[in-house]
Amino acid sequence: MKLIVYNGSGRGKSGNTALLLDSFLKGFTSVEGNTFEMHILMHTSKMDTFTAAFGEAENVLLAFPMYTDMVPGIVKKFIETLEPYCGRQGNPSMAYMIHCGFPEGIQLRALEAYLEKLSRHLGSRHVGTILKGNSEGVRYTPPEKLPQQLIRFEVLGKAYGQTGELDKDILSTLSQPERLPGWVATIFRLLSFTNFGNSGWNEELKKNGAYQNRFARPDGEDK
Ligand SMILES: Cc1cc2nc3c(=O)[nH]c(=O)nc-3n(C[C@H](O)[C@H](O)[C@H](O)COP(=O)(O)O)c2cc1C
């Protein structure tokens, strides 16, 4: 089985998407005869190559992080290039891997529905969507401290490589917790009155010389 893989992270090869994909593909390629071809959507100048690869593919895995409750711009751009393939006979099967910073699986459910609709528009067999919350810490954590999570991705990849299907039990484990218990949500609500939630982001803004623009509204009414 040959799989065409798209990595839609703005961090390309150094992001959490790449790490989760590594484990999944380790399992996938452990099945004899399985191969994959990786496309990093961040390299937008190669968009024509990405679209053409879709046209030739039998099986596709589109993996990306959630950005602002939706898809990163580079993923949206790629999806829009697929319009000529809508309803074409022989389109590839579609599997998706989506993940996000917030820990609750429910954060990703609307996006999951959007992707199911995308498969329907394309007329592709919808294999399913891998959902994982709390992914921002993945790249900061040494692999030996992440055994359970990464092993689940590997086992999922192997089973997919054998059957062409995503194991429903593993999918349901990876998307947990669906919702945080009420008392945890209350603690987060209280913390939102402090600088706790912003400190990491503020550090990034300062590092990139953008701190003074943190309240900018480039598309807002007061532009
Ligand atoms: C611009 C941007 C927007 C984001 N929006 C969300 C969001 O709406 N909800 C969420 O849970 N996480 C959000 N995140 C967190 C990412 O989904 C998370 O950090 C993910 O692990 C990044 O994956 P990557 O390293 O492969 O890019 C956002 C991150 C960025 C950079």
The ligand as an SDF file (V2000), in Angstrom:
LIG
                    3D

 31 33  0  0  0  0  0  0  0  0999 V2000
   -1.6140   30.3770   15.0530 C   0  0  0  0  0  0  0  0  0  0  0  0
   -2.0050   29.2540   15.9760 C   0  0  0  0  0  0  0  0  0  0  0  0
   -3.3430   29.0670   16.2890 C   0  0  0  0  0  0  0  0  0  0  0  0
   -3.7230   28.0180   17.1470 C   0  0  0  0  0  0  0  0  0  0  0  0
   -5.0660   27.8440   17.4370 N   0  0  0  0  0  0  0  0  0  0  0  0
   -5.4260   26.8580   18.2870 C   0  0  0  0  0  0  0  0  0  0  0  0
   -6.8060   26.6850   18.6260 C   0  0  0  0  0  0  0  0  0  0  0  0
   -7.7000   27.3710   18.1440 O   0  0  0  0  0  0  0  0  0  0  0  0
   -7.1220   25.6980   19.5100 N   0  0  0  0  0  0  0  0  0  0  0  0
   -6.1750   24.8970   20.0690 C   0  0  0  0  0  0  0  0  0  0  0  0
   -6.5250   24.0330   20.8750 O   0  0  0  0  0  0  0  0  0  0  0  0
   -4.8710   25.0310   19.7510 N   0  0  0  0  0  0  0  0  0  0  0  0
   -4.4680   25.9880   18.8790 C   0  0  0  0  0  0  0  0  0  0  0  0
   -3.1500   26.1360   18.5520 N   0  0  0  0  0  0  0  0  0  0  0  0
   -2.1650   25.1990   19.1120 C   0  0  0  0  0  0  0  0  0  0  0  0
   -1.6890   24.1610   18.0770 C   0  0  0  0  0  0  0  0  0  0  0  0
   -2.7540   23.4250   17.5310 O   0  0  0  0  0  0  0  0  0  0  0  0
   -0.7150   23.2060   18.7850 C   0  0  0  0  0  0  0  0  0  0  0  0
    0.3050   23.9710   19.3750 O   0  0  0  0  0  0  0  0  0  0  0  0
   -0.0950   22.1790   17.8660 C   0  0  0  0  0  0  0  0  0  0  0  0
    0.6020   21.2370   18.6620 O   0  0  0  0  0  0  0  0  0  0  0  0
    0.9000   22.7890   16.8670 C   0  0  0  0  0  0  0  0  0  0  0  0
    1.3740   21.7530   16.0310 O   0  0  0  0  0  0  0  0  0  0  0  0
    2.6820   21.9260   15.1270 P   0  0  0  0  0  0  0  0  0  0  0  0
    3.8660   22.0020   16.0800 O   0  0  0  0  0  0  0  0  0  0  0  0
    2.7360   20.7210   14.2660 O   0  0  0  0  0  0  0  0  0  0  0  0
    2.5160   23.1840   14.3350 O   0  0  0  0  0  0  0  0  0  0  0  0
   -2.7440   27.1660   17.7200 C   0  0  0  0  0  0  0  0  0  0  0  0
   -1.3910   27.3760   17.3930 C   0  0  0  0  0  0  0  0  0  0  0  0
   -1.0260   28.4070   16.5480 C   0  0  0  0  0  0  0  0  0  0  0  0
    0.4440   28.6110   16.2340 C   0  0  0  0  0  0  0  0  0  0  0  0
  1  2  1  0
  2  3  1  0
  2 30  2  0
  3  4  2  0
  4  5  1  0
  4 28  1  0
  5  6  2  0
  6  7  1  0
  6 13  1  0
  7  8  2  0
  7  9  1  0
  9 10  1  0
 10 11  2  0
 10 12  1  0
 12 13  2  0
 13 14  1  0
 14 15  1  0
 14 28  1  0
 15 16  1  0
 16 17  1  0
 16 18  1  0
 18 19  1  0
 18 20  1  0
 20 21  1  0
 20 22  1  0
 22 23  1  0
 23 24  1  0
 24 25  2  0
 24 26  1  0
 24 27  1  0
 28 29  2  0
 29 30  1  0
 30 31  1  0
M  END
$$$$
